[in-house]
Amino acid sequence: MNNYKMAWHIRQYVKKELMDYKKNKKLLENYNGDTRTILLASTRLNKIECVLDRLNKEDREAAEAIFIEQYSQCGAEIAKGISKRAYYNCMNKVIYLVAKEMDLI
């Protein structure tokens, strides 16, 4: 088992960014505000996309089920065939990798 430890507040922040990814992507497409806000939001989204693009096929599918489609662990197991261990390992791995990509750890 890998060690994906980090401060709780960083984990919660990154998890929220991942869970809001789809919504934020849509909001950014329709946003007409100032350039700085667009740059900051697109930078966060690009860092998430960079991590997702580096994942292997199985982890990518699990990450999309968890963060994009927002399946619960039981829902992912039933609908996608993702075991409980794979679900939580992938969740922790992606949160850790995105936190590193965002230079938070």
HUWOSUL-V586527 format. One record per residue. N is the residue number from 1. RES is the residue in three letters. PHI is phi in degrees with one decimal (999 if undefined). OMEGA is omega as a letter, one per 20 degrees, with the letter a starting at -180 (NA if undefined). BURIAL is + if it has 16 or more other ideal C-beta (glycine too) atoms within 10 Angstrom, else -. Layout:
N;RES;PHI;OMEGA;BURIAL, N;RES;PHI;OMEGA;BURIAL
//
This chain:
1;MET;999;a;-, 2;ASN;-81.4;a;-, 3;ASN;-102.1;a;-, 4;TYR;-110.7;a;+, 5;LYS;-78.1;r;-, 6;MET;-160.9;r;+, 7;ALA;-61.4;a;-, 8;TRP;-57.3;a;-, 9;HIS;-65.3;r;-, 10;ILE;-68.9;r;-, 11;ARG;-58.5;a;+, 12;GLN;-65.3;r;-, 13;TYR;-62.8;a;+, 14;VAL;-66.0;r;+, 15;LYS;-60.9;r;+, 16;LYS;-64.1;r;-, 17;GLU;-59.0;r;+, 18;LEU;-67.1;a;+, 19;MET;-68.3;a;-, 20;ASP;-92.0;a;-, 21;TYR;-52.7;a;+, 22;LYS;-62.0;r;-, 23;LYS;-64.4;a;-, 24;ASN;-65.5;r;+, 25;LYS;-62.2;r;-, 26;LYS;-67.4;r;-, 27;LEU;-62.1;a;-, 28;LEU;-64.3;r;-, 29;GLU;-62.1;a;-, 30;ASN;-102.6;a;-, 31;TYR;-81.9;r;-, 32;ASN;-120.1;a;-, 33;GLY;-86.1;a;-, 34;ASP;-72.5;a;-, 35;THR;-64.7;a;-, 36;ARG;-60.7;r;-, 37;THR;-63.1;r;-, 38;ILE;-62.7;r;-, 39;LEU;-63.2;a;-, 40;LEU;-64.6;a;-, 41;ALA;-66.0;a;+, 42;SER;-68.2;r;-, 43;THR;-64.2;r;-, 44;ARG;-60.7;r;+, 45;LEU;-63.7;r;+, 46;ASN;-64.6;r;-, 47;LYS;-67.4;r;+, 48;ILE;-64.5;r;+, 49;GLU;-62.1;r;-, 50;CYS;-61.2;r;-, 51;VAL;-65.3;a;+, 52;LEU;-60.3;a;+, 53;ASP;-67.8;a;-, 54;ARG;-83.2;a;-, 55;LEU;-71.5;r;+, 56;ASN;-72.3;a;-, 57;LYS;-57.1;a;-, 58;GLU;-65.6;r;-, 59;ASP;-66.4;r;+, 60;ARG;-62.7;r;+, 61;GLU;-63.0;r;+, 62;ALA;-66.1;r;+, 63;ALA;-62.6;r;+, 64;GLU;-65.9;r;+, 65;ALA;-64.5;a;+, 66;ILE;-75.8;a;+, 67;PHE;-98.0;a;+, 68;ILE;-90.2;r;-, 69;GLU;-83.3;r;-, 70;GLN;56.7;r;-, 71;TYR;-74.4;r;+, 72;SER;-71.4;r;-, 73;GLN;-60.6;r;+, 74;CYS;-65.5;r;-, 75;GLY;-62.9;r;-, 76;ALA;-66.9;r;+, 77;GLU;-67.4;a;+, 78;ILE;-74.3;a;-, 79;ALA;-78.7;a;-, 80;LYS;-114.7;a;+, 81;GLY;70.6;a;-, 82;ILE;-94.2;a;+, 83;SER;-64.9;r;-, 84;LYS;-59.4;a;-, 85;ARG;-63.5;r;-, 86;ALA;-64.9;r;+, 87;TYR;-58.4;a;+, 88;TYR;-72.4;r;-, 89;ASN;-63.7;r;+, 90;CYS;-65.3;r;+, 91;MET;-57.8;a;+, 92;ASN;-64.6;r;+, 93;LYS;-62.8;a;+, 94;VAL;-66.4;r;+, 95;ILE;-59.3;r;+, 96;TYR;-61.8;a;+, 97;LEU;-64.9;r;+, 98;VAL;-68.8;r;+, 99;ALA;-61.0;r;+, 100;LYS;-65.2;a;-, 101;GLU;-62.1;r;+, 102;MET;-85.9;a;+, 103;ASP;59.1;r;-, 104;LEU;-93.9;r;-, 105;ILE;-134.1;NA;-
//
